[in-house]
């Protein structure tokens, strides 16, 4: 039987995620919409992308693409296989990725796919900020 196509509930970008051993609950740490950098090219050491879907059951190949919006350039990709048992319960997928290199400021997006079909996306911005006075490289 073919896997159903998941329904997209949410996608969040954060510093890290913790899945509790006993309950399986996910705690997200440091949710953000901007990556602030002092200069370019910039290296962001790591981040976690949390995806929540429903109406998913069966085996999936999940894919997360990072795209620069200005020129639609694919800058990175993460993939994982998963088996989801119950389509009536939300499924939580975590992608831990990094380091990420940003050549310039602007809008970026994560595109999420299940079995090669687009499910949803999340945008974020890379923003150049000034160093605090007195701080050296």
Buried (B, 14 or more C-beta within 10 A) or exposed (E): EEBBBBBBBEBBBBEEBEEEEEEEEBEBEEEEEEBEBEEEEBEBEEBBBBBBBBBBBBEBEBBBBBBBEEEEEEEBEBEEEEEBEEBEEBBBBBBEBEEBEBEEBEEBBBBBBBBEEEBBBBEBBBEEEEEEEEEEE
